[in-house]
């Protein structure tokens, strides 16, 4: 096994201070060397869609991927497209990262998004829905029901649906109603039977009701009807004395991104609450309609919503397939992935089945690297905080909270610790997009319990995942640290792939102590020993490591760069990887989402390989590994290679010190980059291809393989 770099071989303080990224060699790099970041994101969502189209996957999982695609695309429009439109309207838009004019970029996005949404609708209609029917789950239409089934559903409608419906007429006495973002609606044209006058009405499909209503049946086949289909066939009950001429579904997406001028807001919480209220009334950016909508209704919507033809998406089949998440309640385990049960990390398993593991004792013996969801969040991170809250020797707990669940035991542990008299600091990032309201609730609950709650630095989001416990042992204070790649969220920890490092290394403890002090104070100092911290020196540190690999290659030494991220966008990092490739460095990038890096530049990207892996778990960890001439340096942490992460967020990477941990991550990379592993390959023109399986030699599923490896590690320990 290769020896890692010594503990002080990261970026020394003085060494890092005088490193300037502008001093990197001015190699000849082509002008058009990046992929468009927005189109690359759409390519990522296309890969999600390809999972839904994959007939080898379980049927309910395919339906779930259709829902994920729809949810992803909603957020893309609400944030990315909305932001681009806002900048165009205000005259502040700059050319894209590939030099496209903003209006041209918007047209490119619109064309690709239209094509993807049509493909998404087709996947449901012609692939997933028939596959579910073959498996005994039918999504049926009203016309296909028997009279008895219609009567039964009619009773359900009268009892459960009718009371919560709110039809809104549009006439001289009733202005066009406000259409909330992402709501599913029916546009209804009605005629007064006595006067012959035609009017328009809008009916919102209640979001609090199940999207798919089970059709009562005595057979083995489960049958469901969409809620909007049920409502549409009872419109006469809503408009007595009127003739219902026509009805069509439509859905509006609004700009739901926002900015808060923190330096002008004395109370960040109050400013955010005001912005959350304003978010509901953001300008429209996309109108989805069914393909049978008549021109009269469409023209009315376009006029009243002040939307352009380019922003209209006419789609076959049902709108808002996020509703397919509703099928998760169906009890058909045979139509899902086989269950994976997370194990307890070997270091945290008790020596005796009757005793409670001592987390601090385990961490004190050696660093512990935990891989979620293969290894349990509950018996590692949660147990760490629970024990800290109970332990009378623990004096203080400090933690960052970016996103957490509504009933978070992590938050409860901090409350318990504060109520037990310990000093507790929680850095709550209330600006975490779409979790702002939830985080405000928890921030106030923590404050009421006596937790010291701070909201980070002005102008920066605190995105790092850090926890620090100070414990008194034999009259001295000892630091127990956790640095992770994912949020302290027990729910997402079961779906997101992440790493977390537990360590009692005094140097990491000192680094975290200073970082927490600066986060609750006024500034970020950049001199840390085992951490790389943004915004001041994380990019600079990574550039220095990449350039060291370039120089090693030029000197004939061993050189390789391996990076696993969610997004690879930052131009300085990409250019450094190009220069390394040109010097002969093997560059391997494992990316889940956006990738602006190209692999089709002769003489520039010849040594660069890019892979993407999507599956039952969301690949979320970030890994940065450098060969360093046989003394490897490996970091894990919270930062993606995007401008916002490197310039406008507090991010932290921690360097691994245990040779076994370093080897474990290299082995994982070997598996991800192997030709026999199922993955998408980035190729010419930014096209992602997924090699077709040979039925006799199917490609390896990395996530299944990883689960088996972790479980065998547990069995190996049990056998001893």
C-alpha positions as CSV (number, residue, x, y, z in Angstrom):
1,X,0.0,0.0,0.0
2,X,1.3,3.4,-0.9
3,X,2.1,5.8,2.0
4,X,0.2,9.0,2.1
5,X,1.9,12.3,2.4
6,X,3.0,13.3,5.9
7,X,0.7,15.3,8.1
8,X,2.2,18.6,7.1
9,X,2.4,17.9,3.4
10,X,-0.8,19.6,2.5
11,X,-0.5,23.3,1.7
12,X,1.8,24.9,4.2
13,X,0.7,28.3,5.4
14,X,3.6,30.2,3.9
15,X,3.7,28.1,0.8
16,X,0.1,28.8,0.1
17,X,0.3,32.5,0.9
18,X,2.6,33.2,-2.0
19,X,1.0,30.9,-4.5
20,X,-0.7,32.9,-7.3
21,X,-3.0,31.1,-9.8
22,X,-2.0,33.7,-12.4
23,X,1.5,32.3,-12.3
24,X,0.4,29.0,-13.8
25,X,2.0,28.4,-17.2
26,X,0.3,30.2,-20.1
27,X,-0.2,27.1,-22.2
28,X,-2.0,27.4,-25.5
29,X,-5.6,26.6,-24.7
30,X,-8.4,26.8,-27.3
31,X,-10.9,29.6,-27.0
32,X,-14.0,27.2,-27.1
33,X,-12.9,24.8,-24.4
34,X,-16.0,24.6,-22.2
35,X,-19.4,23.1,-22.5
36,X,-22.4,25.4,-21.9
37,X,-23.2,24.9,-18.2
38,X,-27.0,25.1,-18.6
39,X,-27.1,22.7,-21.5
40,X,-24.8,20.4,-19.5
41,X,-27.3,20.5,-16.7
42,X,-30.1,19.5,-19.1
43,X,-27.9,16.6,-20.3
44,X,-27.6,15.5,-16.6
45,X,-31.4,15.4,-16.4
46,X,-31.5,13.5,-19.6
47,X,-29.4,10.8,-17.9
48,X,-32.1,10.7,-15.1
49,X,-34.7,10.2,-17.8
50,X,-32.7,7.4,-19.4
51,X,-33.0,5.5,-16.1
52,X,-36.8,5.8,-16.3
53,X,-36.6,4.5,-19.8
54,X,-34.4,1.5,-18.8
55,X,-36.6,-1.5,-19.0
56,X,-34.2,-3.5,-16.8
57,X,-35.0,-1.4,-13.7
58,X,-38.0,-2.2,-11.4
59,X,-41.2,-0.6,-12.5
60,X,-41.9,1.6,-9.5
61,X,-38.3,2.8,-9.5
62,X,-38.7,3.9,-13.2
63,X,-41.8,5.9,-12.2
64,X,-39.8,7.5,-9.4
65,X,-37.1,8.6,-11.9
66,X,-39.8,10.2,-14.0
67,X,-40.9,12.2,-10.9
68,X,-37.3,13.1,-10.1
69,X,-36.8,14.4,-13.6
70,X,-39.9,16.5,-13.3
71,X,-38.8,17.9,-9.9
72,X,-35.3,18.6,-11.2
73,X,-36.6,20.5,-14.2
74,X,-39.0,22.6,-12.1
75,X,-36.1,23.8,-10.0
76,X,-34.0,24.4,-13.0
77,X,-36.6,26.8,-14.4
78,X,-37.4,28.4,-11.1
79,X,-33.7,29.2,-10.5
80,X,-31.4,29.0,-13.5
81,X,-33.8,30.1,-16.3
82,X,-35.5,32.6,-14.0
83,X,-32.1,34.1,-13.1
84,X,-31.1,34.3,-16.7
85,X,-34.4,36.0,-17.7
86,X,-34.1,38.5,-14.8
87,X,-30.5,39.4,-15.9
88,X,-31.7,39.9,-19.5
89,X,-34.6,42.1,-18.5
90,X,-32.4,44.3,-16.2
91,X,-29.6,44.5,-18.8
92,X,-27.1,42.9,-16.5
93,X,-26.7,39.6,-18.4
94,X,-23.2,38.7,-19.5
95,X,-22.3,36.2,-22.2
96,X,-22.4,32.6,-21.0
97,X,-19.3,30.6,-20.2
98,X,-19.1,29.6,-23.9
99,X,-19.6,33.1,-25.1
100,X,-23.2,32.8,-26.2
101,X,-25.4,36.0,-26.0
102,X,-27.9,35.6,-23.1
103,X,-30.9,35.7,-25.4
104,X,-29.4,33.0,-27.7
105,X,-28.6,30.9,-24.6
106,X,-32.2,31.2,-23.5
107,X,-33.4,30.0,-26.9
108,X,-31.0,27.1,-26.7
109,X,-32.3,26.1,-23.3
110,X,-35.9,26.5,-24.5
111,X,-35.4,24.2,-27.5
112,X,-33.6,21.5,-25.5
113,X,-36.1,21.7,-22.6
114,X,-39.0,21.4,-25.0
115,X,-37.5,18.3,-26.5
116,X,-36.8,16.8,-23.1
117,X,-40.3,17.4,-21.8
118,X,-41.8,15.7,-24.9
119,X,-39.4,12.8,-24.4
120,X,-40.4,12.7,-20.7
121,X,-44.1,12.6,-21.6
122,X,-43.5,9.9,-24.2
123,X,-41.6,7.8,-21.6
124,X,-44.6,7.8,-19.3
125,X,-47.2,7.2,-22.0
126,X,-45.4,4.5,-24.0
127,X,-42.9,2.9,-21.6
128,X,-43.5,3.3,-17.9
129,X,-47.3,3.3,-17.7
130,X,-47.6,0.1,-19.8
131,X,-44.8,-1.5,-17.8
132,X,-46.7,-0.7,-14.6
133,X,-49.9,-2.1,-16.1
134,X,-48.1,-5.4,-17.1
135,X,-47.0,-5.6,-13.4
136,X,-50.5,-5.2,-12.1
137,X,-50.7,-1.4,-11.5
138,X,-53.0,0.4,-13.9
139,X,-53.4,4.2,-14.2
140,X,-56.8,4.3,-15.8
141,X,-59.1,6.9,-17.4
142,X,-62.7,7.7,-16.5
143,X,-63.9,6.3,-19.8
144,X,-62.5,2.9,-18.9
145,X,-64.4,2.6,-15.6
146,X,-67.5,0.5,-15.0
147,X,-70.7,2.2,-13.7
148,X,-70.1,0.7,-10.3
149,X,-66.6,2.1,-10.2
150,X,-67.7,5.5,-11.2
151,X,-70.4,5.5,-8.5
152,X,-67.9,4.6,-5.9
153,X,-65.5,7.3,-7.0
154,X,-68.3,9.7,-7.1
155,X,-69.0,9.1,-3.4
156,X,-65.3,9.7,-2.7
157,X,-65.4,12.9,-4.7
158,X,-68.4,14.2,-2.8
159,X,-66.9,13.3,0.6
160,X,-63.2,14.1,0.2
161,X,-62.7,16.3,-2.8
162,X,-65.7,18.6,-3.4
163,X,-65.5,20.4,0.0
164,X,-62.0,21.7,-0.7
165,X,-62.4,22.8,-4.3
166,X,-62.5,26.5,-5.0
167,X,-63.7,27.4,-8.5
168,X,-62.9,31.0,-9.5
169,X,-64.8,32.6,-12.3
170,X,-63.4,35.3,-14.5
171,X,-65.9,38.0,-15.6
172,X,-66.3,41.7,-15.3
173,X,-66.9,41.3,-11.5
174,X,-64.1,38.8,-11.0
175,X,-60.6,39.6,-12.2
176,X,-58.3,36.9,-13.5
177,X,-57.1,35.0,-10.4
178,X,-53.5,34.7,-9.1
179,X,-52.0,31.4,-10.3
180,X,-49.5,30.0,-7.8
181,X,-46.2,28.5,-9.0
182,X,-46.2,24.8,-9.7
183,X,-49.9,24.4,-9.0
184,X,-51.9,22.1,-11.3
185,X,-55.0,23.8,-12.6
186,X,-58.0,23.3,-14.8
187,X,-59.0,26.0,-17.3
188,X,-62.7,25.7,-17.8
189,X,-65.0,27.4,-20.3
190,X,-68.6,27.5,-19.3
191,X,-71.9,28.9,-20.8
192,X,-74.9,30.2,-19.1
193,X,-77.8,28.1,-20.3
194,X,-80.3,31.0,-20.1
195,X,-78.3,33.9,-21.5
196,X,-75.8,32.0,-23.7
197,X,-72.9,34.0,-22.2
198,X,-69.6,32.2,-22.2
199,X,-67.2,32.7,-19.3
200,X,-63.8,31.3,-18.1
201,X,-63.2,29.7,-14.7
202,X,-60.0,28.4,-13.0
203,X,-60.0,25.5,-10.7
204,X,-56.9,24.6,-8.7
205,X,-56.3,20.8,-8.2
206,X,-55.9,20.5,-4.4
207,X,-52.2,19.8,-3.6
208,X,-53.0,18.3,-0.2
209,X,-54.9,15.3,-1.7
210,X,-53.4,12.2,-3.2
211,X,-52.6,12.7,-6.9
212,X,-53.6,9.1,-7.7
213,X,-56.9,7.9,-6.3
214,X,-57.3,4.1,-6.0
215,X,-60.3,2.7,-7.9
216,X,-62.2,0.3,-5.6
217,X,-61.8,-3.2,-7.0
218,X,-62.1,-6.8,-5.8
219,X,-59.4,-8.0,-8.2
220,X,-55.7,-8.4,-7.8
221,X,-54.9,-5.6,-10.2
222,X,-54.4,-2.2,-8.5
223,X,-56.1,0.6,-10.4
224,X,-55.7,4.3,-10.0
225,X,-57.2,7.4,-11.6
226,X,-55.5,10.9,-11.5
227,X,-57.1,13.4,-9.2
228,X,-57.6,16.0,-12.0
229,X,-59.3,13.3,-14.1
230,X,-61.8,12.7,-11.3
231,X,-62.4,16.4,-10.8
232,X,-62.8,17.0,-14.5
233,X,-65.6,14.4,-14.7
234,X,-67.6,16.1,-11.9
235,X,-67.4,19.7,-13.1
236,X,-71.2,19.8,-13.4
237,X,-71.4,19.6,-9.6
238,X,-69.3,22.7,-9.4
239,X,-71.2,24.8,-11.9
240,X,-74.9,24.0,-11.5
241,X,-77.1,25.7,-14.1
242,X,-74.1,26.1,-16.4
243,X,-73.0,24.2,-19.4
244,X,-69.4,23.0,-19.2
245,X,-68.1,23.5,-22.8
246,X,-64.4,22.5,-22.3
247,X,-61.7,22.0,-19.8
248,X,-57.9,21.7,-20.1
249,X,-55.1,21.3,-17.5
250,X,-52.4,23.9,-17.2
251,X,-49.5,24.6,-14.9
252,X,-47.4,27.6,-14.3
253,X,-43.8,27.9,-13.1
254,X,-42.7,31.2,-11.5
255,X,-39.3,32.7,-10.6
256,X,-38.7,31.5,-7.1
257,X,-35.1,32.6,-6.7
258,X,-34.4,35.7,-4.7
259,X,-31.6,37.8,-3.3
260,X,-31.4,39.4,0.1
261,X,-29.3,42.5,0.6
262,X,-27.8,41.3,3.9
263,X,-25.7,44.4,4.5
264,X,-28.9,46.5,4.4
265,X,-30.9,44.1,6.5
266,X,-30.6,44.5,10.2
267,X,-32.5,41.3,10.8
268,X,-31.7,38.5,8.3
269,X,-34.6,36.3,9.5
270,X,-37.2,39.1,8.9
271,X,-35.7,39.9,5.6
272,X,-35.9,36.3,4.5
273,X,-39.5,35.9,5.7
274,X,-40.4,38.9,3.6
275,X,-38.6,37.5,0.5
276,X,-40.3,34.1,1.0
277,X,-43.7,35.9,0.9
278,X,-42.6,37.7,-2.3
279,X,-41.4,34.4,-3.9
280,X,-45.0,33.3,-4.2
281,X,-45.6,36.2,-6.5
282,X,-42.5,35.9,-8.8
283,X,-43.0,36.5,-12.5
284,X,-44.1,33.5,-14.7
285,X,-41.3,31.8,-16.7
286,X,-43.0,28.6,-18.0
287,X,-46.6,27.6,-18.9
288,X,-47.3,23.9,-19.4
289,X,-50.5,23.0,-21.2
290,X,-52.0,19.8,-22.5
291,X,-51.8,19.4,-26.2
292,X,-55.5,19.5,-26.7
293,X,-55.9,23.0,-25.3
294,X,-57.9,25.2,-27.7
295,X,-56.5,28.5,-29.0
296,X,-59.1,30.6,-27.3
297,X,-58.1,29.3,-23.8
298,X,-54.4,29.5,-24.6
299,X,-54.6,33.1,-25.8
300,X,-56.4,34.1,-22.6
301,X,-53.7,32.5,-20.5
302,X,-50.9,34.0,-22.5
303,X,-52.5,37.5,-22.2
304,X,-53.4,37.3,-18.5
305,X,-50.1,35.7,-17.4
306,X,-48.0,38.0,-19.6
307,X,-46.0,35.1,-21.0
308,X,-44.4,34.6,-24.4
309,X,-45.0,31.8,-27.0
310,X,-41.4,30.5,-26.3
311,X,-42.4,29.9,-22.7
312,X,-45.4,27.7,-23.6
313,X,-44.8,24.0,-23.4
314,X,-47.6,22.0,-25.1
315,X,-47.4,18.4,-23.8
316,X,-49.2,15.1,-24.5
317,X,-50.4,13.2,-21.5
318,X,-50.7,14.4,-17.9
319,X,-48.9,17.4,-16.6
320,X,-46.8,17.5,-13.4
321,X,-45.4,14.0,-13.3
322,X,-44.0,14.8,-9.9
323,X,-47.2,13.2,-8.8
324,X,-45.7,9.9,-9.5
325,X,-43.9,10.2,-6.2
326,X,-47.4,9.4,-4.8
327,X,-47.0,5.8,-6.1
328,X,-44.4,5.2,-3.4
329,X,-47.2,4.3,-1.0
330,X,-48.0,1.1,-3.1
331,X,-46.9,-2.0,-1.2
332,X,-45.1,-3.8,-4.0
333,X,-41.5,-4.5,-2.9
334,X,-41.1,-6.8,-6.0
335,X,-41.3,-3.6,-8.2
336,X,-38.6,-1.8,-6.3
337,X,-34.9,-2.2,-5.8
338,X,-33.9,-5.1,-3.5
339,X,-33.6,-3.7,0.0
340,X,-30.2,-2.4,1.2
341,X,-29.8,-2.4,4.9
342,X,-27.1,0.0,6.1
343,X,-24.6,-1.5,8.5
344,X,-22.9,0.1,11.5
345,X,-19.3,1.1,10.7
346,X,-16.9,-1.5,12.0
347,X,-15.3,1.0,14.4
348,X,-18.6,1.8,16.0
349,X,-19.8,-1.7,16.5
350,X,-19.9,-2.7,20.2
351,X,-17.6,-5.5,21.4
352,X,-20.5,-7.1,23.1
353,X,-24.1,-7.1,21.7
354,X,-25.5,-6.0,25.1
355,X,-23.3,-2.9,25.5
356,X,-23.7,0.6,24.0
357,X,-20.8,1.5,21.8
358,X,-18.5,4.3,23.0
359,X,-18.2,6.6,20.0
360,X,-15.6,8.8,21.6
361,X,-13.4,5.8,22.5
362,X,-13.6,4.5,19.0
363,X,-12.7,7.8,17.4
364,X,-9.9,8.2,20.0
365,X,-8.3,5.0,18.8
366,X,-8.1,6.0,15.1
367,X,-9.8,8.1,12.5
368,X,-13.1,6.7,11.3
369,X,-14.3,7.1,7.7
370,X,-18.0,6.4,7.2
371,X,-19.7,5.9,3.8
372,X,-23.4,6.7,3.8
373,X,-26.0,5.2,3.0
374,X,-24.0,1.9,3.0
375,X,-23.0,2.7,6.6
376,X,-25.7,4.0,9.0
377,X,-26.1,7.7,9.7
378,X,-28.0,6.8,12.8
379,X,-25.3,4.7,14.4
380,X,-22.5,7.1,13.4
381,X,-23.3,10.9,13.1
382,X,-26.5,10.7,15.1
383,X,-24.9,8.5,17.8
384,X,-21.9,10.9,18.0
385,X,-24.2,13.8,18.7
386,X,-26.5,11.9,21.0
387,X,-23.6,10.7,23.1
388,X,-22.1,14.2,23.2
389,X,-25.5,15.6,24.5
390,X,-25.6,13.0,27.3
391,X,-21.9,12.8,28.3
392,X,-21.2,14.8,31.4
393,X,-17.6,15.3,30.3
394,X,-18.6,17.1,27.1
395,X,-18.4,20.8,27.7
396,X,-19.3,22.2,24.2
397,X,-20.7,21.3,20.9
398,X,-20.4,23.3,17.7
399,X,-22.1,22.4,14.5
400,X,-23.2,23.8,11.1
401,X,-26.7,23.1,9.8
402,X,-27.4,23.6,6.1
403,X,-30.4,21.4,5.4
404,X,-32.1,19.2,8.0
405,X,-35.3,17.2,8.2
406,X,-38.5,18.4,9.9
407,X,-38.2,16.0,12.8
408,X,-34.5,16.0,13.0
409,X,-32.9,14.0,15.9
410,X,-29.8,16.1,15.1
411,X,-31.5,19.3,16.1
412,X,-33.0,17.5,19.2
413,X,-29.5,16.4,20.3
414,X,-28.4,20.0,20.2
415,X,-31.4,21.1,22.2
416,X,-30.8,18.3,24.8
417,X,-27.2,19.3,25.1
418,X,-28.1,23.0,25.7
419,X,-30.8,22.0,28.3
420,X,-28.2,19.9,30.0
421,X,-26.1,23.0,30.5
422,X,-23.5,22.5,27.8
423,X,-22.3,25.3,25.6
424,X,-23.9,24.7,22.2
425,X,-23.3,26.7,19.0
426,X,-25.4,26.1,15.9
427,X,-24.5,27.9,12.7
428,X,-27.8,27.7,10.8
429,X,-27.7,28.6,7.1
430,X,-31.2,30.1,6.7
431,X,-30.4,31.0,3.0
432,X,-30.3,27.3,1.9
433,X,-32.5,27.5,-1.2
434,X,-36.0,26.1,-0.8
435,X,-35.3,25.2,2.8
436,X,-35.3,28.7,4.1
437,X,-38.7,28.5,5.9
438,X,-37.9,25.2,7.5
439,X,-34.5,26.4,8.7
440,X,-36.0,29.6,10.2
441,X,-38.4,27.4,12.3
442,X,-35.5,25.3,13.6
443,X,-33.3,28.3,14.2
444,X,-36.0,29.8,16.5
445,X,-36.6,26.5,18.3
446,X,-32.8,26.2,19.0
447,X,-32.7,29.7,20.3
448,X,-35.6,29.1,22.7
449,X,-33.7,26.0,24.1
450,X,-30.6,28.1,24.9
451,X,-28.5,27.2,21.8
452,X,-26.3,30.0,20.5
453,X,-27.6,30.4,17.0
454,X,-25.6,32.4,14.4
455,X,-26.3,32.8,10.7
456,X,-22.8,33.0,9.2
457,X,-21.1,35.7,7.4
458,X,-22.6,38.5,5.4
459,X,-22.7,37.7,1.7
460,X,-21.6,34.1,2.1
461,X,-23.6,30.9,2.5
462,X,-22.2,28.5,5.0
463,X,-22.2,25.2,3.1
464,X,-19.5,23.2,5.0
465,X,-20.6,20.2,7.0
466,X,-18.8,20.4,10.4
467,X,-19.3,19.2,13.9
468,X,-17.0,19.7,16.8
469,X,-17.2,18.3,20.4
470,X,-15.0,19.5,23.2
471,X,-14.6,16.9,26.0
472,X,-12.7,17.1,29.2
473,X,-10.5,14.0,29.8
474,X,-8.1,13.7,32.7
475,X,-8.1,17.4,33.3
476,X,-7.4,18.3,29.6
477,X,-9.6,19.2,26.7
478,X,-9.8,16.9,23.7
479,X,-11.4,17.7,20.4
480,X,-13.6,15.2,18.5
481,X,-14.4,16.4,15.0
482,X,-16.7,15.4,12.1
483,X,-16.2,16.7,8.6
484,X,-18.7,15.5,6.0
485,X,-19.6,15.8,2.4
486,X,-23.4,15.8,3.1
487,X,-26.0,17.5,5.2
488,X,-26.9,16.6,8.7
489,X,-30.2,15.2,7.5
490,X,-31.2,11.7,8.7
491,X,-33.8,11.4,5.9
492,X,-31.6,12.3,2.9
493,X,-28.7,10.3,4.4
494,X,-30.7,7.2,3.4
495,X,-30.7,8.3,-0.3
496,X,-27.6,10.4,-0.7
497,X,-24.2,8.9,-1.1
498,X,-21.7,10.8,1.2
499,X,-18.6,10.4,3.2
500,X,-17.8,11.6,6.7
501,X,-14.6,11.6,8.7
502,X,-14.5,11.4,12.5
503,X,-11.2,12.2,14.0
504,X,-9.6,13.1,17.4
505,X,-6.6,14.6,15.7
506,X,-5.8,17.8,17.7
507,X,-4.8,19.6,14.5
508,X,-8.2,19.1,13.0
509,X,-9.8,20.1,16.3
510,X,-7.8,23.4,16.3
511,X,-8.7,24.0,12.7
512,X,-12.4,23.6,13.4
513,X,-12.2,25.7,16.6
514,X,-10.7,28.6,14.7
515,X,-13.1,28.2,11.8
516,X,-16.2,28.1,14.1
517,X,-14.9,31.2,15.9
518,X,-14.5,33.0,12.7
519,X,-17.9,32.0,11.4
520,X,-19.5,33.3,14.5
521,X,-17.3,36.4,14.3
522,X,-16.4,38.5,11.4
523,X,-14.0,37.0,9.0
524,X,-12.5,33.8,7.5
525,X,-8.8,33.4,8.2
526,X,-7.1,31.2,5.6
527,X,-4.3,29.4,7.5
528,X,-5.4,25.9,8.4
529,X,-3.4,22.7,8.6
530,X,-5.6,19.8,7.5
531,X,-8.4,21.9,6.0
532,X,-8.8,23.7,2.7
533,X,-11.4,26.4,3.2
534,X,-13.3,28.6,0.8
535,X,-13.8,31.3,-0.2
536,X,-10.2,32.4,0.4
537,X,-8.0,29.5,-0.3
538,X,-9.8,26.3,-1.4
539,X,-9.5,27.0,-5.1
540,X,-6.0,28.2,-4.7
541,X,-5.1,25.1,-2.8
542,X,-6.6,22.7,-5.4
543,X,-4.9,24.6,-8.2
544,X,-1.5,24.2,-6.5
545,X,-2.1,20.5,-6.1
546,X,-3.1,20.1,-9.7
547,X,0.0,22.1,-10.8
548,X,2.2,20.0,-8.7
549,X,1.0,17.0,-10.6
550,X,1.7,18.8,-13.8
551,X,5.3,19.5,-12.7
552,X,5.7,15.9,-11.5
553,X,4.7,14.6,-14.9
554,X,7.1,16.9,-16.7
555,X,9.8,15.6,-14.4
556,X,9.0,12.0,-15.1
557,X,7.5,11.3,-11.7
558,X,4.2,9.6,-10.9
559,X,1.3,11.9,-11.5
560,X,-2.5,11.6,-11.5
561,X,-5.5,13.7,-10.5
562,X,-8.9,12.2,-9.5
563,X,-11.8,14.4,-8.7
564,X,-15.4,13.4,-7.8
565,X,-17.9,16.2,-7.6
566,X,-21.5,17.1,-8.3
567,X,-20.6,19.8,-10.8
568,X,-17.4,20.8,-12.6
569,X,-17.8,24.3,-13.9
570,X,-15.0,26.6,-12.5
571,X,-12.9,27.8,-15.4
572,X,-9.6,28.1,-13.5
573,X,-9.8,24.5,-12.2
574,X,-10.8,23.2,-15.7
575,X,-7.9,25.1,-17.3
576,X,-5.5,23.6,-14.7
577,X,-6.8,20.1,-15.5
578,X,-6.2,20.8,-19.3
579,X,-2.6,21.9,-18.6
580,X,-2.0,18.8,-16.5
581,X,-3.4,16.7,-19.2
582,X,-1.1,18.3,-21.8
583,X,1.8,17.5,-19.5
584,X,0.8,13.8,-19.5
585,X,-1.1,13.7,-16.2
586,X,-3.9,11.1,-16.1
587,X,-7.0,13.1,-15.1
588,X,-10.1,11.3,-14.0
589,X,-13.3,13.2,-13.3
590,X,-16.4,11.5,-11.8
591,X,-19.3,14.0,-12.0
592,X,-23.0,13.6,-11.3
593,X,-24.4,16.8,-12.8
594,X,-23.0,19.7,-14.8
595,X,-19.6,19.2,-16.5
596,X,-18.2,22.1,-18.5
597,X,-15.0,20.2,-19.0
598,X,-14.5,18.8,-22.5
599,X,-12.7,15.6,-23.5
600,X,-12.7,16.2,-27.3
601,X,-9.9,18.7,-27.6
602,X,-6.9,17.1,-29.4
603,X,-3.6,17.8,-27.7
604,X,-5.4,19.3,-24.7
605,X,-7.8,16.8,-23.2
606,X,-6.2,13.6,-24.5
607,X,-5.5,12.3,-20.9
608,X,-8.9,13.3,-19.4
609,X,-11.6,10.8,-18.8
610,X,-15.1,11.8,-17.4
611,X,-17.7,9.4,-16.1
612,X,-21.1,9.9,-14.5
613,X,-22.9,7.4,-12.3
614,X,-26.6,7.6,-11.5
615,X,-28.7,5.0,-9.7
616,X,-30.7,4.3,-6.6
617,X,-28.6,6.6,-4.6
618,X,-27.7,10.2,-5.4
619,X,-24.0,10.4,-5.7
620,X,-23.2,13.4,-3.5
621,X,-19.7,13.0,-2.1
622,X,-16.8,15.2,-3.2
623,X,-13.3,13.7,-3.4
624,X,-10.0,15.2,-4.5
625,X,-7.1,12.8,-4.9
626,X,-3.5,13.6,-6.0
627,X,-0.8,11.0,-6.7
628,X,2.0,13.3,-5.4
629,X,4.7,11.0,-6.8
630,X,3.6,8.0,-4.7
631,X,2.7,9.8,-1.5
632,X,-1.0,10.4,-2.2
633,X,-2.9,13.4,-0.9
634,X,-6.7,12.9,-0.6
635,X,-9.4,15.4,0.5
636,X,-13.1,15.0,1.1
637,X,-15.6,17.7,1.8
638,X,-18.5,19.9,0.8
639,X,-17.3,21.9,-2.2
640,X,-18.2,21.5,-5.8
641,X,-16.2,23.1,-8.6
642,X,-18.6,26.0,-9.2
643,X,-18.1,29.7,-8.8
644,X,-20.7,29.9,-6.0
645,X,-18.9,27.2,-4.0
646,X,-15.5,28.6,-4.4
647,X,-16.2,32.3,-4.2
648,X,-19.5,32.9,-2.3
649,X,-19.7,30.0,0.2
650,X,-17.8,28.8,3.2
651,X,-16.7,25.3,2.2
652,X,-14.3,23.0,3.8
653,X,-12.3,20.0,2.7
654,X,-10.4,17.8,5.1
655,X,-7.3,15.8,4.2
656,X,-7.3,12.1,5.0
657,X,-4.4,10.8,7.0
658,X,-5.1,7.0,7.4
659,X,-3.5,5.0,4.5
660,X,-6.4,2.6,4.6
661,X,-8.9,5.4,4.0
662,X,-6.9,6.7,1.1
663,X,-6.7,3.3,-0.4
664,X,-10.4,2.8,0.1
665,X,-11.2,5.9,-2.0
666,X,-8.7,5.0,-4.7
667,X,-10.3,1.5,-4.9
668,X,-13.7,3.2,-5.2
669,X,-12.4,5.4,-8.0
670,X,-10.9,2.3,-9.8
671,X,-14.3,0.7,-9.8
672,X,-16.1,3.9,-11.0
673,X,-13.7,4.3,-13.9
674,X,-13.6,0.7,-14.9
675,X,-15.0,-0.1,-18.4
676,X,-17.0,-3.0,-16.9
677,X,-18.9,-0.7,-14.5
678,X,-22.3,0.8,-15.6
679,X,-21.8,4.5,-16.1
680,X,-22.2,7.3,-18.7
681,X,-19.1,8.3,-20.7
682,X,-18.6,11.9,-21.7
683,X,-17.6,12.1,-25.4
684,X,-17.4,14.4,-28.4
685,X,-19.6,17.4,-28.5
686,X,-20.7,17.0,-24.9
687,X,-22.6,13.8,-25.7
688,X,-23.1,11.3,-22.8
689,X,-23.4,7.7,-23.8
690,X,-24.2,4.7,-21.6
691,X,-22.6,1.5,-23.1
692,X,-25.2,-1.2,-23.7
693,X,-25.0,-4.2,-21.4
694,X,-24.1,-7.6,-22.8
695,X,-26.8,-9.9,-21.4
696,X,-24.2,-12.6,-20.8
697,X,-21.8,-10.2,-19.1
698,X,-23.9,-7.3,-17.5
699,X,-22.0,-4.3,-16.3
700,X,-21.3,-3.9,-12.6
701,X,-23.6,-1.7,-10.6
702,X,-21.2,0.3,-8.5
703,X,-23.7,1.0,-5.7
704,X,-24.8,-2.6,-5.4
705,X,-21.1,-3.6,-5.3
706,X,-20.3,-1.1,-2.7
707,X,-23.1,-2.3,-0.4
708,X,-21.9,-5.9,-0.7
709,X,-18.3,-4.8,0.1
710,X,-19.4,-2.9,3.2
711,X,-21.6,-5.8,4.4
712,X,-18.7,-8.3,3.9
713,X,-16.5,-6.0,5.9
714,X,-19.0,-6.4,8.8
715,X,-19.1,-10.1,8.4
716,X,-15.3,-10.3,8.3
717,X,-15.2,-8.6,11.7
718,X,-17.8,-10.9,13.1
719,X,-15.8,-14.0,12.1
720,X,-12.7,-12.9,14.0
